[in-house]
Amino acid sequence: MSTILETVRDAVGERVNPAVDALDTHVRDARRAITQGQHAVEDCAAGAALQVRRRPLTAIALAGMSGALAGMAFGLIVGWQVRRRWARD
């Protein structure tokens, strides 16, 4: 004779076990995707470091141009905001 607790445990187990198995599968897949992403980032960083070692002057020129463009964009945005604020006053 089974008790009420055993019956409840069996009924809950039938519903929970597939959900737990699915959760384990999804967690495993997520961990694999994270690991693959980490490897891809490491490969990209290694490739960039190799290119910088091969062509240091090009890397310096690109960094300078990127900084200049970012500075100009920042200056334009700040100037636009200041003009808008002055126009409101």
Contacts in CASP RR format, 6 or more apart in sequence:
PFRMAT RR
TARGET T0000
AUTHOR 0000-0000-0000
METHOD contacts of the structure
MODEL  1
MSTILETVRDAVGERVNPAVDALDTHVRDARRAITQGQHAVEDCAAGAAL
QVRRRPLTAIALAGMSGALAGMAFGLIVGWQVRRRWARD
2 10 0 8 1.000
51 59 0 8 1.000
52 59 0 8 1.000
END
